[in-house]
Amino acid sequence: MSVDSKVISNTWWNALNTVGGLLFGLVTSIVLARMLGPSLIGQFHYWIWLSSLLILVSSPGLAQTMTKFGAELLGRQDRQTASALFAWLLFAELALGGLVGGATLLFAWAPWASAPPSDTAALILIGITVVPGVLERLFLAAAKGTQEFRTLSQSSLIGTLFYAVCAIAVASLGFGVHALLFAVLARRVVTLVLIGRQLPAHYPMQGAATISLPPELSRRILLYCRDVALILVVDTILYERSELFFLNRYAADAEIAFYSQSFDLAMKAMSIPAIFSGVLLPTFSSLAAQRNGGAFPERFRSLHTSSYRVLALVAMPIGLGTAAITPAFVLLYGPDFLPMAPVLSILLVGNIVGALASVSATVLHSADEQSFIVRLGLIAAVLNIGLDLALIPRYGAIGAAFANSASQLVSGVAGISYSLRRLNLTFPLRSIARIALAAFAAAAVAGLISSWLGGLVLAIAAGILVYPVMLRAFAALDASDHALLSQNCSYLPNQLRPAYQSLVDFLAPQS
């Protein structure tokens, strides 16, 4: 299978997982919000954030290391070494997860801990969740390294559906926050089992733990793990709702709910463009391994440019369009959540730059240039914490949204600029500007309809119809985009292919 075909195939499977997860997650969050209210939802999100933080601490760059080097080794047909890498990382994850999870349990039961009984029960559930959580991350990363996203997507989607059913059921029965935390634990176990059954086909484990990794590869892995671990520390501040720490101390539980729910929705919205960016790391890593004298192959360069255009094509209308209709959208959660609207709008717009910057981050990782991401991330983290302290005590969730978005903007622009200069790559500025104009026009139409007529569905439909017309009017796409988008046609059902090809011909005329 060619590089383009593999990227497109993986993108479709990733799309199924992402869109399915987005729909299930949206329905689940709306139902839980209406059943529990802002205060309980705020408590639940705080514990979920703490659980995610402990899992990240237990997995210092090991999951991403598995994806990058697993893809490289399997791309060279070296399954033996890839299996040895997986075995060693599995052992490390079990040790670290057991250590952090055990420490959490000891803290929950410690006689000097004066937490309320409800907090102690939550900490116990979180401590139990750590080992399944780190193993889930490693298994998902190993599946990505195979560049076979079918297994990954099917397993993740089943796990998400399982959680949605369990969460809605326990909330309906009135079991509260602790039962929801147990549902999260059960979802991790289900996903872990489903993926774990498929991995031996790519990483045969018999005798893998006795195989020594080549010294040069070990050195690269250690350096990469060091840098990625530092990146994860700063990414935790920017992308893992670190603002909840300050909101928990300076604001009410409702403010935690408004910010966390908005952050989750903004990340879910940007998961749609991440359908494409999520498959890029193994692909770029495989292509970067083909460098000749330090020069990247032409396919690497063309994929880099196309990636920015594709991400902008999806991220900009989602970010700007959803921000324009947030007052009508948040009413789905109930009137109590209306103060969430400005918080969600700020995060949606701010995440657009973050979505585009995922290309530069992926390229730097694939080229072993991740040390810059560490330095940049440290600066962005300090900026984020400073803005949190300055804005959250006075403005609550809105201040948290401004702090996060400003930090993402600074780090995103700096990361893109550095990757272009360092790796001698190009940025399609003219195309991106035209896409932005088209997206802004469509968002303006959706926002006006939403505010004047109050119809959420009508506003969304209008924005969807206006956007392709604006893309054509601004000539945002060219013949190269036509060729790239046309390759998707073979992955669609026969009944949809003529309509899809007509849309591509309309958006990117060849003459």
ROZADREN-405511 format. One record per residue (C-alpha): residue in three letters; y, z, x. Coordinates in steps of 0.2 Angstrom, whole numbers, plus 2048, in hexadecimal, padded with zeros to 3 digits. Layout:
["ALA", [Y, Z, X]]
...
//
This chain:
["MET", [800, 800, 800]]
["SER", [811, 7FB, 807]]
["VAL", [81F, 808, 80A]]
["ASP", [829, 802, 7FB]]
["SER", [81A, 802, 7EF]]
["LYS", [815, 814, 7F5]]
["VAL", [826, 81A, 7F2]]
["ILE", [828, 813, 7E1]]
["SER", [816, 819, 7DC]]
["ASN", [81A, 82A, 7E2]]
["THR", [82B, 82A, 7D9]]
["TRP", [823, 826, 7C9]]
["TRP", [816, 834, 7CA]]
["ASN", [824, 840, 7D0]]
["ALA", [82E, 839, 7C1]]
["LEU", [820, 83E, 7B5]]
["ASN", [81F, 850, 7BC]]
["THR", [832, 852, 7BD]]
["VAL", [836, 84B, 7AC]]
["GLY", [828, 855, 7A4]]
["GLY", [82D, 865, 7AD]]
["LEU", [83F, 862, 7A8]]
["LEU", [83A, 860, 795]]
["PHE", [82E, 86F, 795]]
["GLY", [83A, 87A, 79F]]
["LEU", [849, 875, 794]]
["VAL", [840, 879, 784]]
["THR", [839, 889, 78B]]
["SER", [84A, 88F, 791]]
["ILE", [852, 88C, 781]]
["VAL", [844, 895, 777]]
["LEU", [845, 8A4, 783]]
["ALA", [858, 8A5, 782]]
["ARG", [858, 8A5, 76F]]
["MET", [84A, 8B2, 76F]]
["LEU", [850, 8BE, 77D]]
["GLY", [863, 8BC, 77D]]
["PRO", [86E, 8BC, 78D]]
["SER", [86B, 8CD, 793]]
["LEU", [858, 8CC, 794]]
["ILE", [858, 8BA, 79A]]
["GLY", [864, 8C0, 7A8]]
["GLN", [857, 8CE, 7AD]]
["PHE", [849, 8C1, 7AD]]
["HIS", [852, 8B5, 7B8]]
["TYR", [857, 8C3, 7C4]]
["TRP", [844, 8C7, 7C7]]
["ILE", [83F, 8B5, 7C8]]
["TRP", [84D, 8B3, 7D5]]
["LEU", [846, 8C2, 7DF]]
["SER", [835, 8BB, 7DE]]
["SER", [83A, 8AA, 7E5]]
["LEU", [844, 8B2, 7F3]]
["LEU", [834, 8BC, 7F8]]
["ILE", [82A, 8AC, 7F8]]
["LEU", [836, 8A3, 803]]
["VAL", [836, 8B2, 80F]]
["SER", [823, 8B1, 810]]
["SER", [824, 89E, 813]]
["PRO", [830, 89B, 822]]
["GLY", [830, 888, 822]]
["LEU", [81D, 887, 822]]
["ALA", [81C, 87D, 812]]
["GLN", [829, 86F, 817]]
["THR", [820, 86F, 828]]
["MET", [810, 86B, 81F]]
["THR", [818, 85C, 816]]
["LYS", [820, 855, 825]]
["PHE", [812, 856, 832]]
["GLY", [805, 853, 825]]
["ALA", [80D, 843, 821]]
["GLU", [80F, 83E, 833]]
["LEU", [7FC, 842, 838]]
["LEU", [7F5, 83A, 828]]
["GLY", [800, 82B, 82B]]
["ARG", [7F7, 829, 83C]]
["GLN", [7E6, 82C, 834]]
["ASP", [7E4, 83C, 83D]]
["ARG", [7DC, 846, 82F]]
["GLN", [7D4, 852, 83B]]
["THR", [7E4, 858, 843]]
["ALA", [7EC, 858, 831]]
["SER", [7DE, 864, 82B]]
["ALA", [7E0, 86F, 83A]]
["LEU", [7F3, 871, 836]]
["PHE", [7EF, 875, 824]]
["ALA", [7E2, 882, 829]]
["TRP", [7EE, 88B, 835]]
["LEU", [7FD, 88A, 829]]
["LEU", [7F1, 891, 81B]]
["PHE", [7ED, 8A0, 826]]
["ALA", [7FF, 8A3, 82A]]
["GLU", [804, 8A2, 818]]
["LEU", [7F6, 8AE, 813]]
["ALA", [7FC, 8BB, 820]]
["LEU", [80E, 8BA, 81C]]
["GLY", [80C, 8BA, 80A]]
["GLY", [801, 8C9, 80A]]
["LEU", [80D, 8D2, 816]]
["VAL", [81C, 8CF, 80A]]
["GLY", [813, 8D1, 7FA]]
["GLY", [80B, 8E1, 801]]
["ALA", [81C, 8E8, 806]]
["THR", [823, 8E4, 7F5]]
["LEU", [815, 8EE, 7ED]]
["LEU", [817, 8FD, 7F9]]
["PHE", [82A, 8FD, 7F5]]
["ALA", [826, 8FD, 7E2]]
["TRP", [81A, 90C, 7E4]]
["ALA", [824, 915, 7F1]]
["PRO", [829, 927, 7EC]]
["TRP", [83B, 925, 7F2]]
["ALA", [83D, 915, 7E7]]
["SER", [847, 91B, 7D8]]
["ALA", [847, 90B, 7CE]]
["PRO", [844, 90C, 7BB]]
["PRO", [831, 90A, 7B5]]
["SER", [836, 8F9, 7AF]]
["ASP", [83C, 8F3, 7C0]]
["THR", [82D, 8FB, 7C8]]
["ALA", [821, 8F0, 7BD]]
["ALA", [82B, 8E1, 7C1]]
["LEU", [82A, 8E4, 7D3]]
["ILE", [818, 8E6, 7D2]]
["LEU", [816, 8D5, 7CA]]
["ILE", [821, 8CD, 7D6]]
["GLY", [817, 8D4, 7E5]]
["ILE", [807, 8CD, 7DD]]
["THR", [80F, 8BC, 7DB]]
["VAL", [814, 8BA, 7EE]]
["VAL", [803, 8B4, 7F5]]
["PRO", [800, 8A8, 7E6]]
["GLY", [812, 8A2, 7E8]]
["VAL", [811, 89E, 7FB]]
["LEU", [800, 895, 7F9]]
["GLU", [807, 88B, 7EB]]
["ARG", [815, 885, 7F6]]
["LEU", [809, 881, 804]]
["PHE", [7FD, 877, 7F9]]
["LEU", [80B, 86E, 7F1]]
["ALA", [812, 869, 802]]
["ALA", [801, 864, 808]]
["ALA", [7FF, 859, 7F9]]
["LYS", [810, 851, 7FC]]
["GLY", [80B, 84D, 80E]]
["THR", [7FD, 843, 808]]
["GLN", [80A, 838, 7FF]]
["GLU", [7FE, 838, 7F0]]
["PHE", [80A, 83F, 7E3]]
["ARG", [7FD, 83D, 7D5]]
["THR", [7F4, 84D, 7D8]]
["LEU", [804, 857, 7DB]]
["SER", [80C, 851, 7CB]]
["GLN", [7FD, 853, 7C0]]
["SER", [7FA, 865, 7C6]]
["SER", [80C, 86A, 7C5]]
["LEU", [80E, 863, 7B4]]
["ILE", [7FF, 86C, 7AD]]
["GLY", [805, 87C, 7B5]]
["THR", [816, 87A, 7AD]]
["LEU", [80F, 877, 79C]]
["PHE", [804, 886, 79E]]
["TYR", [813, 891, 7A2]]
["ALA", [81D, 88A, 794]]
["VAL", [810, 88E, 787]]
["CYS", [80D, 89F, 78E]]
["ALA", [81F, 8A4, 790]]
["ILE", [823, 89F, 77E]]
["ALA", [814, 8A8, 777]]
["VAL", [818, 8B8, 780]]
["ALA", [82A, 8B8, 77B]]
["SER", [825, 8B4, 769]]
["LEU", [81A, 8C3, 769]]
["GLY", [828, 8CE, 770]]
["PHE", [820, 8D3, 781]]
["GLY", [830, 8D1, 78B]]
["VAL", [835, 8CE, 79D]]
["HIS", [825, 8D5, 7A5]]
["ALA", [819, 8C9, 79B]]
["LEU", [824, 8BA, 7A0]]
["LEU", [822, 8BF, 7B3]]
["PHE", [80F, 8C0, 7B0]]
["ALA", [810, 8AE, 7A8]]
["VAL", [819, 8A8, 7B8]]
["LEU", [80B, 8B0, 7C3]]
["ALA", [7FE, 8A7, 7B8]]
["ARG", [807, 896, 7B9]]
["ARG", [807, 898, 7CC]]
["VAL", [7F4, 89B, 7CC]]
["VAL", [7F0, 88C, 7C1]]
["THR", [7FA, 880, 7CC]]
["LEU", [7F2, 887, 7DC]]
["VAL", [7E1, 885, 7D5]]
["LEU", [7E4, 873, 7CF]]
["ILE", [7EC, 86D, 7DF]]
["GLY", [7E0, 877, 7EA]]
["ARG", [7D1, 86D, 7E3]]
["GLN", [7D8, 85D, 7E8]]
["LEU", [7DE, 860, 7FA]]
["PRO", [7CD, 860, 803]]
["ALA", [7CC, 84D, 800]]
["HIS", [7DB, 84B, 80C]]
["TYR", [7D9, 85B, 817]]
["PRO", [7C7, 85E, 81A]]
["MET", [7C5, 871, 81F]]
["GLN", [7B4, 871, 827]]
["GLY", [7B7, 877, 838]]
["ALA", [7CA, 874, 837]]
["ALA", [7CF, 886, 83C]]
["THR", [7C6, 884, 84D]]
["ILE", [7D0, 874, 852]]
["SER", [7DF, 877, 85E]]
["LEU", [7EF, 86D, 85A]]
["PRO", [7F5, 862, 869]]
["PRO", [802, 86C, 873]]
["GLU", [810, 85F, 870]]
["LEU", [80D, 860, 85D]]
["SER", [80C, 873, 85E]]
["ARG", [81D, 873, 867]]
["ARG", [825, 868, 85A]]
["ILE", [81E, 872, 84C]]
["LEU", [824, 882, 852]]
["LEU", [836, 87B, 855]]
["TYR", [836, 873, 844]]
["CYS", [830, 883, 83C]]
["ARG", [83E, 88D, 845]]
["ASP", [84B, 881, 83E]]
["VAL", [844, 87F, 82D]]
["ALA", [843, 892, 82B]]
["LEU", [855, 894, 82F]]
["ILE", [859, 886, 823]]
["LEU", [850, 88F, 816]]
["VAL", [85A, 89F, 819]]
["VAL", [86A, 896, 816]]
["ASP", [863, 88B, 808]]
["THR", [85E, 89B, 7FF]]
["ILE", [870, 89F, 7FE]]
["LEU", [876, 88E, 7F8]]
["TYR", [867, 888, 7ED]]
["GLU", [85D, 898, 7E8]]
["ARG", [86A, 8A1, 7DD]]
["SER", [870, 8AD, 7EA]]
["GLU", [87F, 8B0, 7DF]]
["LEU", [873, 8BB, 7D4]]
["PHE", [874, 8C8, 7E1]]
["PHE", [887, 8CA, 7DF]]
["LEU", [886, 8C7, 7CC]]
["ASN", [87A, 8D5, 7CB]]
["ARG", [886, 8E1, 7D3]]
["TYR", [897, 8DB, 7CD]]
["ALA", [893, 8D4, 7BB]]
["ALA", [889, 8D7, 7AC]]
["ASP", [877, 8D1, 7A8]]
["ALA", [87F, 8C3, 79D]]
["GLU", [889, 8BC, 7AB]]
["ILE", [878, 8BB, 7B5]]
["ALA", [871, 8B2, 7A6]]
["PHE", [87F, 8A5, 7A5]]
["TYR", [87F, 8A1, 7B7]]
["SER", [86C, 8A1, 7BA]]
["GLN", [869, 897, 7AB]]
["SER", [877, 88B, 7B0]]
["PHE", [870, 88A, 7C1]]
["ASP", [85F, 886, 7BB]]
["LEU", [865, 879, 7AF]]
["ALA", [86F, 870, 7BD]]
["MET", [861, 870, 7C9]]
["LYS", [855, 869, 7BB]]
["ALA", [862, 85C, 7B8]]
["MET", [863, 857, 7CA]]
["SER", [850, 857, 7CB]]
["ILE", [850, 846, 7C3]]
["PRO", [858, 83E, 7D2]]
["ALA", [84D, 849, 7DC]]
["ILE", [83F, 83F, 7D5]]
["PHE", [843, 832, 7E2]]
["SER", [849, 83D, 7F0]]
["GLY", [83A, 849, 7EE]]
["VAL", [82F, 83B, 7F5]]
["LEU", [83A, 836, 804]]
["LEU", [835, 843, 811]]
["PRO", [823, 83D, 814]]
["THR", [829, 82B, 813]]
["PHE", [837, 82D, 81F]]
["SER", [82C, 838, 82B]]
["SER", [81F, 82A, 82B]]
["LEU", [82C, 81D, 82F]]
["ALA", [835, 827, 83C]]
["ALA", [824, 829, 845]]
["GLN", [825, 816, 848]]
["ARG", [835, 817, 852]]
["ASN", [835, 80B, 861]]
["GLY", [83F, 812, 86F]]
["GLY", [849, 81E, 864]]
["ALA", [84E, 810, 858]]
["PHE", [84A, 812, 846]]
["PRO", [840, 803, 83D]]
["GLU", [84B, 7F8, 832]]
["ARG", [841, 7FE, 823]]
["PHE", [847, 810, 827]]
["ARG", [859, 80A, 826]]
["SER", [857, 800, 816]]
["LEU", [84E, 80E, 80D]]
["HIS", [85C, 81A, 813]]
["THR", [86A, 810, 80B]]
["SER", [860, 80C, 7FB]]
["SER", [85C, 81F, 7F9]]
["TYR", [86F, 823, 7F8]]
["ARG", [872, 816, 7EB]]
["VAL", [863, 81A, 7E0]]
["LEU", [867, 82D, 7E1]]
["ALA", [879, 829, 7DC]]
["LEU", [874, 81E, 7CE]]
["VAL", [86B, 82C, 7C6]]
["ALA", [874, 83C, 7CC]]
["MET", [885, 837, 7C7]]
["PRO", [883, 833, 7B5]]
["ILE", [878, 843, 7B3]]
["GLY", [885, 84E, 7BB]]
["LEU", [895, 847, 7B4]]
["GLY", [88D, 843, 7A3]]
["THR", [885, 854, 7A0]]
["ALA", [895, 85D, 7A6]]
["ALA", [89F, 854, 799]]
["ILE", [894, 85A, 78A]]
["THR", [890, 86C, 790]]
["PRO", [899, 875, 781]]
["ALA", [88D, 86C, 775]]
["PHE", [87E, 86D, 780]]
["VAL", [87F, 880, 783]]
["LEU", [87F, 883, 770]]
["LEU", [86D, 87F, 770]]
["TYR", [86A, 890, 778]]
["GLY", [874, 898, 76B]]
["PRO", [887, 89D, 769]]
["ASP", [884, 8AC, 774]]
["PHE", [882, 8A0, 783]]
["LEU", [892, 896, 780]]
["PRO", [89B, 89E, 78F]]
["MET", [88E, 895, 799]]
["ALA", [896, 884, 797]]
["PRO", [8A3, 884, 7A5]]
["VAL", [897, 88C, 7B1]]
["LEU", [88A, 87E, 7AD]]
["SER", [898, 870, 7AF]]
["ILE", [89D, 877, 7C0]]
["LEU", [88C, 877, 7C7]]
["LEU", [887, 866, 7C0]]
["VAL", [896, 85D, 7C8]]
["GLY", [893, 867, 7D9]]
["ASN", [881, 863, 7D9]]
["ILE", [884, 850, 7DA]]
["VAL", [889, 851, 7ED]]
["GLY", [87A, 85C, 7F0]]
["ALA", [86F, 84F, 7E8]]
["LEU", [876, 841, 7F3]]
["ALA", [875, 84D, 803]]
["SER", [862, 84E, 800]]
["VAL", [861, 83D, 808]]
["SER", [86A, 842, 818]]
["ALA", [860, 852, 819]]
["THR", [84F, 849, 817]]
["VAL", [854, 83C, 824]]
["LEU", [859, 84A, 831]]
["HIS", [849, 853, 82E]]
["SER", [83E, 843, 830]]
["ALA", [848, 840, 841]]
["ASP", [845, 852, 847]]
["GLU", [858, 854, 846]]
["GLN", [857, 863, 83A]]
["SER", [860, 86F, 847]]
["PHE", [871, 868, 840]]
["ILE", [86C, 86D, 82E]]
["VAL", [869, 87F, 835]]
["ARG", [87B, 880, 83C]]
["LEU", [883, 878, 82D]]
["GLY", [879, 883, 821]]
["LEU", [87F, 893, 82A]]
["ILE", [891, 88D, 828]]
["ALA", [88E, 889, 816]]
["ALA", [885, 89A, 813]]
["VAL", [894, 8A4, 81A]]
["LEU", [8A0, 89A, 80F]]
["ASN", [895, 89C, 800]]
["ILE", [894, 8AF, 802]]
["GLY", [8A6, 8B1, 806]]
["LEU", [8AA, 8A7, 7F6]]
["ASP", [89E, 8B2, 7EC]]
["LEU", [8A6, 8C2, 7F2]]
["ALA", [8B7, 8BB, 7EE]]
["LEU", [8B4, 8B3, 7DD]]
["ILE", [8A5, 8BC, 7D4]]
["PRO", [8AD, 8CD, 7D2]]
["ARG", [8BB, 8C5, 7C8]]
["TYR", [8B4, 8B6, 7C0]]
["GLY", [8A2, 8B9, 7BE]]
["ALA", [896, 8AB, 7BB]]
["ILE", [8A5, 89E, 7BC]]
["GLY", [8A9, 8A5, 7CD]]
["ALA", [897, 8A4, 7D3]]
["ALA", [897, 891, 7CD]]
["PHE", [8A6, 88D, 7D7]]
["ALA", [8A0, 896, 7E6]]
["ASN", [88F, 88C, 7E6]]
["SER", [897, 87B, 7E2]]
["ALA", [8A4, 87D, 7F0]]
["SER", [897, 881, 7FD]]
["GLN", [88C, 873, 7F8]]
["LEU", [89A, 867, 7F9]]
["VAL", [89F, 86C, 80A]]
["SER", [88D, 86C, 811]]
["GLY", [889, 85C, 808]]
["VAL", [897, 851, 80F]]
["ALA", [895, 858, 820]]
["GLY", [882, 855, 820]]
["ILE", [884, 843, 81A]]
["SER", [892, 840, 827]]
["TYR", [887, 847, 836]]
["SER", [877, 83D, 831]]
["LEU", [881, 82D, 830]]
["ARG", [889, 82F, 841]]
["ARG", [87A, 837, 84A]]
["LEU", [86D, 82B, 845]]
["ASN", [878, 81C, 844]]
["LEU", [875, 819, 832]]
["THR", [881, 812, 824]]
["PHE", [887, 819, 813]]
["PRO", [889, 80D, 804]]
["LEU", [89A, 814, 800]]
["ARG", [8A0, 805, 7F6]]
["SER", [891, 805, 7EB]]
["ILE", [892, 818, 7E9]]
["ALA", [8A4, 817, 7E3]]
["ARG", [8A0, 80A, 7D6]]
["ILE", [892, 814, 7D0]]
["ALA", [89D, 823, 7CF]]
["LEU", [8AA, 81A, 7C4]]
["ALA", [89D, 814, 7B8]]
["ALA", [896, 825, 7B6]]
["PHE", [8A7, 82D, 7B3]]
["ALA", [8AB, 820, 7A6]]
["ALA", [89A, 823, 79D]]
["ALA", [89D, 836, 79E]]
["ALA", [8AF, 835, 797]]
["VAL", [8A8, 82B, 788]]
["ALA", [89A, 838, 785]]
["GLY", [8A6, 847, 787]]
["LEU", [8B2, 83F, 77B]]
["ILE", [8A5, 83C, 76E]]
["SER", [89E, 84E, 770]]
["SER", [8AF, 856, 76E]]
["TRP", [8B5, 84B, 760]]
["LEU", [8A5, 849, 755]]
["GLY", [89B, 858, 75C]]
["GLY", [88B, 84E, 75D]]
["LEU", [881, 852, 76C]]
["VAL", [874, 844, 769]]
["LEU", [881, 837, 765]]
["ALA", [88B, 83C, 775]]
["ILE", [87C, 83A, 780]]
["ALA", [877, 829, 778]]
["ALA", [889, 823, 77B]]
["GLY", [889, 828, 78D]]
["ILE", [878, 81F, 790]]
["LEU", [87E, 80F, 788]]
["VAL", [88F, 80F, 791]]
["TYR", [888, 812, 7A2]]
["PRO", [87F, 802, 7A5]]
["VAL", [88D, 7F8, 79E]]
["MET", [899, 801, 7AA]]
["LEU", [88D, 7FE, 7B9]]
["ARG", [88D, 7EB, 7B5]]
["ALA", [8A0, 7EB, 7B2]]
["PHE", [8A3, 7F4, 7C3]]
["ALA", [896, 7E9, 7CC]]
["ALA", [88E, 7F9, 7D3]]
["LEU", [87D, 7F1, 7D7]]
["ASP", [879, 7E2, 7E1]]
["ALA", [86A, 7D7, 7E5]]
["SER", [862, 7E3, 7F1]]
["ASP", [862, 7F0, 7E2]]
["HIS", [85B, 7E3, 7D7]]
["ALA", [84C, 7E0, 7E3]]
["LEU", [849, 7F3, 7E5]]
["LEU", [84A, 7F7, 7D2]]
["SER", [840, 7E8, 7CE]]
["GLN", [831, 7EF, 7D8]]
["ASN", [830, 7FD, 7CB]]
["CYS", [82B, 7F0, 7BD]]
["SER", [819, 7EF, 7C3]]
["TYR", [816, 802, 7C0]]
["LEU", [81C, 801, 7AE]]
["PRO", [811, 7FD, 79E]]
["ASN", [811, 7EB, 79A]]
["GLN", [81A, 7ED, 78A]]
["LEU", [829, 7F5, 794]]
["ARG", [82A, 7E9, 7A2]]
["PRO", [835, 7DB, 79A]]
["ALA", [842, 7E7, 793]]
["TYR", [843, 7F0, 7A4]]
["GLN", [844, 7E0, 7AE]]
["SER", [852, 7DA, 7A2]]
["LEU", [85C, 7EA, 7A5]]
["VAL", [85A, 7E8, 7B8]]
["ASP", [860, 7D6, 7B6]]
["PHE", [86F, 7DC, 7AC]]
["LEU", [873, 7EA, 7B8]]
["ALA", [871, 7E1, 7C9]]
["PRO", [874, 7CE, 7C6]]
["GLN", [86D, 7C4, 7D4]]
["SER", [87B, 7B7, 7D4]]
//
